[in-house]
Amino acid sequence: MIDVIRDLDAFVGGELARILSSVCVILLAFVLNRLNIRYRTKAAERSRERIEQNRQQMVLIKNAILLSALAIIIVIWASKIAGVAISLSAFAVALVISTKELLMCLTGYGLYAMSRPFHVGDHVEVMGVQGLVTDVDLLSFTLSETNASYQVIGRTTTLPNSMLLTAPVTNNLGMGAYVFEDLRIAVPYDVDREACAQAAITAGSEVTKEWDEAARLHLELLSSRSLLRSPSSKTRVIWEPVDTKQHWLVVRFITPAARREKTAQEILRLFWKNFGSDLITPAQKTA
């Protein structure tokens, strides 16, 4: 009996028990986090008015679960960590200094694997470089560069994963299948603004009506997943001043990600067809 108790005590204090306990803690944290997301998402679907509150609570509970799991794992391995830390502290300092960039790249990949700020095929912008993500590995990710119209220009750029830790990353396809685009049209100040804006909205609505309902459902799905209010999929216009002679008519519309430029050109063509003659000044008509 005494031997059994001694063996049990040795097992509980051994590495195998620590490993099993750590795995159980990680699995429990994962399950609790999934339940948290599912519950808050369902709550948001039932009450759209409290969607921001549900998102705040979901993030708060997620962080509490992660911190609790980390604290428990540290307690489980505390005695081992203390002994190893003392014996390896000097070596670790030298190793970190000599392999700083390598460690930052690996840490950046870890951040990418956990948070997934983009996927292969997304259009991203990092430190002024924009392009389609074609590859991601342990140390770097590769962009096929594009121009302002998101067209591939035949040049590739490889960036270290350490930039994911230090530089902002803009994912232009973060919304998935549908994205919002802005079309800027130079308009003189003396134009009939109401008629001009209505012509732009009509052109945008006409071009995007084919996928308007699908885009609306897509935005609602994203809203329920991220617990954020979904923006309207309807075409809208914004006025922006340029100088004393003209200002920008900004047409904001939603479009499938694969046909951004084509949709913009169709809207512009229809706008000029319906309203172009009204933008010609009297001096131009006389000339």
C-alpha positions in Angstrom: 0.0 0.0 0.0 2.8 2.4 0.9 4.5 1.5 -2.4 1.4 2.3 -4.3 1.0 5.6 -2.7 4.7 6.4 -3.3 4.3 5.4 -7.0 1.2 7.6 -7.3 2.9 10.5 -5.7 5.9 10.1 -8.1 3.5 10.0 -11.0 1.6 13.1 -10.0 4.9 15.0 -9.6 6.4 13.6 -12.8 6.8 15.1 -16.3 4.1 12.8 -17.8 1.5 14.0 -15.3 2.5 17.6 -16.0 2.2 17.1 -19.8 -1.2 15.4 -19.5 -2.4 18.2 -17.1 -1.2 20.9 -19.5 -3.0 19.2 -22.5 -6.2 19.0 -20.5 -6.0 22.7 -19.6 -5.4 23.7 -23.2 -8.3 21.5 -24.5 -10.6 22.9 -21.8 -9.7 26.4 -22.7 -10.3 25.7 -26.3 -13.8 24.2 -25.6 -14.7 27.1 -23.3 -13.7 29.6 -25.9 -15.7 27.9 -28.6 -18.7 27.8 -26.3 -18.2 31.5 -25.5 -18.1 32.4 -29.2 -21.2 30.3 -30.0 -23.2 31.7 -27.1 -22.4 35.3 -27.8 -23.0 34.9 -31.6 -26.4 33.4 -30.9 -27.2 36.3 -28.4 -26.2 38.8 -31.1 -28.5 37.2 -33.6 -31.4 37.4 -31.1 -30.7 41.1 -30.2 -29.1 43.3 -32.9 -29.3 46.3 -30.6 -26.8 44.8 -28.1 -24.3 43.5 -30.7 -21.4 45.8 -29.5 -22.0 44.8 -25.9 -21.9 41.1 -26.9 -18.7 41.5 -28.7 -17.1 43.3 -25.7 -18.2 40.5 -23.4 -17.0 37.8 -25.9 -13.5 39.4 -26.1 -13.3 39.9 -22.3 -14.3 36.3 -21.6 -11.9 35.0 -24.2 -8.9 36.9 -22.7 -9.9 35.7 -19.2 -9.9 32.1 -20.4 -6.5 32.4 -22.1 -4.9 34.1 -19.1 -6.4 31.6 -16.7 -5.1 28.7 -18.8 -1.7 30.3 -19.0 -1.6 30.9 -15.3 -2.5 27.2 -14.5 0.1 25.9 -16.9 2.8 28.1 -15.3 1.7 26.8 -11.9 2.0 23.2 -13.1 5.5 23.7 -14.5 6.6 26.3 -11.9 9.3 24.1 -10.2 10.7 23.0 -13.6 10.7 26.5 -15.0 12.5 27.9 -12.0 15.3 25.3 -12.2 15.7 25.5 -16.0 15.6 29.3 -16.0 18.4 29.7 -13.5 20.7 27.3 -15.4 19.9 28.6 -18.9 19.6 32.3 -18.2 23.0 33.3 -19.4 22.9 31.0 -22.4 19.4 32.3 -23.3 20.5 35.9 -23.2 23.3 35.2 -25.6 21.1 33.1 -27.8 18.4 35.8 -28.0 20.9 38.5 -28.9 22.5 36.5 -31.7 19.3 35.2 -33.2 17.0 38.1 -32.6 15.8 38.5 -36.2 15.3 34.7 -36.6 13.2 34.6 -33.4 11.2 37.6 -34.4 10.4 35.9 -37.8 9.3 32.7 -36.0 7.3 34.7 -33.5 5.7 36.6 -36.4 4.7 33.3 -38.0 3.2 32.2 -34.7 1.2 35.4 -34.6 0.0 34.8 -38.1 -1.0 31.2 -37.3 -3.0 32.3 -34.3 -4.7 35.5 -35.5 -4.8 34.9 -39.3 -4.7 38.6 -40.3 -4.7 37.4 -44.0 -4.8 34.2 -46.1 -3.0 33.2 -49.3 -4.8 35.0 -52.1 -5.8 38.0 -50.0 -4.7 41.5 -51.2 -2.7 43.2 -48.4 -0.6 46.3 -47.9 2.4 46.4 -45.6 4.8 49.4 -45.2 3.7 50.9 -48.6 4.0 47.6 -50.5 0.7 46.1 -51.7 0.0 42.9 -53.5 -1.6 39.4 -53.5 -0.3 37.0 -50.9 1.2 34.0 -52.8 3.2 32.2 -50.1 3.7 32.2 -46.3 6.4 30.1 -44.6 8.1 30.1 -41.2 10.4 33.1 -41.9 8.7 35.2 -44.6 5.7 35.8 -46.8 5.6 36.7 -50.5 3.5 39.3 -52.2 2.8 39.5 -55.9 2.8 43.3 -56.3 -0.2 45.1 -57.8 -1.0 48.6 -59.0 -3.7 50.9 -57.6 -6.4 48.9 -59.5 -5.2 45.7 -57.8 -3.8 44.4 -61.1 -0.7 42.2 -60.9 2.4 44.0 -62.3 4.7 41.0 -62.5 6.9 41.9 -59.6 7.2 39.9 -56.3 8.4 41.1 -52.9 9.4 38.8 -50.0 9.0 40.3 -46.5 10.1 38.9 -43.2 7.5 37.7 -40.8 9.0 40.0 -38.2 7.1 42.8 -39.9 3.9 41.3 -38.7 5.0 42.3 -35.1 6.1 45.8 -35.9 4.2 47.1 -39.0 0.5 47.6 -39.6 -1.0 45.1 -42.1 -4.0 46.2 -44.2 -6.1 43.4 -45.6 -8.1 44.8 -48.5 -10.0 41.5 -48.8 -10.7 41.2 -45.1 -14.5 41.1 -45.8 -14.2 38.0 -48.0 -16.2 37.6 -51.2 -17.5 41.2 -51.3 -15.6 44.5 -50.7 -16.4 48.2 -50.6 -14.8 50.4 -53.2 -14.7 54.2 -53.8 -15.0 55.8 -57.2 -13.9 59.4 -57.4 -15.4 61.7 -60.0 -14.2 65.3 -60.4 -17.2 67.6 -60.4 -17.3 71.5 -60.7 -18.8 73.5 -57.9 -21.6 75.0 -60.0 -23.2 71.7 -60.8 -26.6 70.7 -59.5 -25.4 68.6 -56.6 -28.7 66.8 -55.8 -29.1 65.8 -59.4 -25.5 64.7 -59.7 -25.6 62.7 -56.5 -28.8 61.0 -57.6 -27.3 60.1 -61.0 -24.3 58.5 -59.3 -26.6 56.5 -56.9 -28.8 55.4 -59.7 -25.7 54.3 -61.8 -24.2 52.4 -58.8 -27.5 50.8 -57.9 -28.1 49.7 -61.5 -24.7 48.1 -61.8 -24.6 46.4 -58.4 -28.3 45.2 -58.3 -27.1 41.8 -59.6 -25.4 40.9 -56.4 -27.0 43.4 -53.9 -29.0 40.8 -52.1 -26.2 38.3 -51.9 -23.9 41.0 -50.6 -26.4 42.0 -48.0 -26.6 38.4 -46.7 -22.8 38.2 -46.8 -22.5 41.3 -44.6 -25.0 40.1 -42.1 -23.1 36.8 -41.9 -19.9 38.7 -41.2 -21.7 40.8 -38.7 -23.0 37.8 -36.7 -19.5 36.2 -36.7 -17.6 39.3 -35.7 -20.3 40.9 -33.5 -20.2 44.2 -35.3 -23.0 46.2 -37.0 -23.1 45.4 -40.7 -22.7 48.4 -43.0 -25.4 48.9 -45.7 -24.7 47.4 -49.1 -26.5 50.2 -50.8 -24.6 52.7 -53.0 -24.0 56.0 -51.4 -22.1 59.2 -52.3 -19.8 61.5 -50.4 -18.6 65.0 -51.4 -15.0 66.0 -50.8 -13.5 69.4 -51.7 -10.5 69.6 -54.0 -9.9 73.3 -54.8 -11.9 76.4 -55.6 -13.0 75.1 -59.0 -14.1 71.5 -58.4 -14.7 68.8 -55.8 -14.8 65.0 -55.7 -18.0 63.1 -56.0 -17.0 59.8 -54.2 -19.3 56.9 -55.1 -19.0 54.1 -52.5 -20.4 50.8 -53.7 -20.0 47.1 -52.9 -18.7 44.6 -55.4 -17.4 41.1 -55.7 -13.7 41.2 -54.9 -12.7 39.7 -58.3 -14.4 42.5 -60.3 -13.6 45.7 -58.5 -12.2 47.6 -61.5 -14.8 46.3 -63.9 -17.6 47.5 -61.6 -16.1 50.9 -61.2 -15.7 51.4 -64.9 -19.3 50.3 -65.5 -20.6 52.8 -62.9 -18.5 55.6 -64.4 -19.7 54.8 -67.9 -23.3 54.8 -66.9 -22.9 58.0 -64.8 -21.4 59.9 -67.8 -24.1 58.5 -70.1 -26.9 59.8 -67.9 -25.4 62.9 -66.4 -22.3 63.8 -68.5 -24.0 66.5 -70.5 -24.9 68.4 -67.3 -21.3 68.6 -66.3 -20.3 70.6 -69.4 -20.0 74.3 -68.6 -21.6 77.0 -70.8 -18.1 78.1 -72.0 -17.4 74.5 -73.1 -20.8 74.3 -74.9 -20.1 77.5 -76.7 -16.6 76.4 -77.7 
